[in-house]
Amino acid sequence: MFTPPDIAYFSINGFPIYYYGVILALAIFFGIVVSNWIAIKEYYLCGAVPRVATSIIIGGIAGARLYYCLLNCDVYLSNPIEILALREGGLSIHGAIIGGVIALLYETKQYNYNFGKLCDIFAMGLPIGQAIGRWGNFFNSEAFGTPTDLPWKMYVKKSFRPDEYFSQEYFHPTFLYESLLDILIFIILYSFILKRYKENTGIISASYLILYSIVRFFIEGMRVDCVKYIWGIPFPQLVSIVIILCSIIFIIIKYNKLSDDKN
């Protein structure tokens, strides 16, 4: 059974350090480390990842926050200064990807790097960062699923339970499911896709987007804390479907182009 700590932070000289922030920092660090390892080992690019990492981190965090705030615009329009209150939580992985890609596009123009190749490199590190980052949800008692009595259930305090599940104590630890599936995504990318398609720029990135979107689609179907619904469907599920379709179309176009080049 998983039981989050009673307090979501510890103090250093009276200054609160939130576990979520520590986990997020570790997620970013190890995601960058893995991407840099891939860049050197598979693409022989030394220094490229560290050179653009700062911009991507800033762009990713800004994108993650703005995306979340847009989904909750009714709350933040009335008090826009709260957009800057990162310590109060509210980040979105979809927004992080968008912000990171925009920052990467800018950096590749600055340093004359291959944009598609660096996208593939960072796509290898992303699932590791996400696998670690999801544990921040555990410390925040969030990102849990429907009630369950399975041995690996997660205890959720009353103050964090949705009203309709107030009498329930144990829920599916969907943060854990996604964390484990993110590791599986990395294994698939590294063991099967990287070796075969690293010269075909964009295939790795598209494969990551498809795999992660499939995972996210099913995880969102279990979660009870979605902040936005459209036509009664969790908004992240709709976004996942769009990403899957666009990524499949990209791969088809890429393969057709490769076939035409061979002919």
C-alpha positions, 0 to 999 in steps of 0.5 A: 500500500502507498501512503503519501507523507502527512506533510508535502515539504521539509524545511531548511532554515525555516524555508519550505522545500516541497517534495514535488519540487525536489522530484521535479528537479531530479526528473529534469536532471536525469532526463537531461543526463539520459538525453546527453548519454544518447547524444554522445553514444548514438549520435556522437554529439558532444556538448549539444545537449548541455548547450541547449538544456537550459533554454529547454528547461525554461521553455518546458516549465513555462509551457507546462504552467501556461498550458495548465493555466489556459485549461483553468482560465476561469480561475486565473483570469480573475487573479492573473498573478497566480499564474506565477505561483509555481510553488502551489502546483499546476503543470501539464506534460503536454504544455511542457513538451510544446514549450520545450519544442519551441525552445529547442527550435530557437536553439537549433537555429542559434547553433545550427543544429539539426532540429529533428535529430535533437528532438529524437535525442530528447525524446529518449530522455523524456520518458525517464524524466516523466517516470521520475516526475510522476512520483511528485504526484504521489507526494502531493496526493494527486493523480490517483484513480478510482477506488480499489482494494488491490494490494498496491492501493494508494491511501488518500486523505479526506482533504484530497478526495473528490466529493463523490469519493469522500467515503472511500480511502484507497485508490488506484495509484495511477501515478505509479502505473504511468511511471512504470509504463514510462520506463517501458516506453524508454525500453521500447525506444532504446531496444527496438526503435533507436537501433533501427531508425536513428538515421530516419529523423523524426521516427523516434520522436513520433514513436515516443508521442504515440507510445506516451499518448496511448499510455496517457489515454488509458491512464486518464480513463482511470483518473478522477481528478481531471481539470477539464472535460469536453463533451464529457471526455477528459481533455488529455484523452482528446489531446492524446488521440490528436497526437497519435493521429498526427504522429501516425500521419507523420510516420506514413509521410516519412516512409513514403518519402523514403520509398520515393527517394530509394526509387 
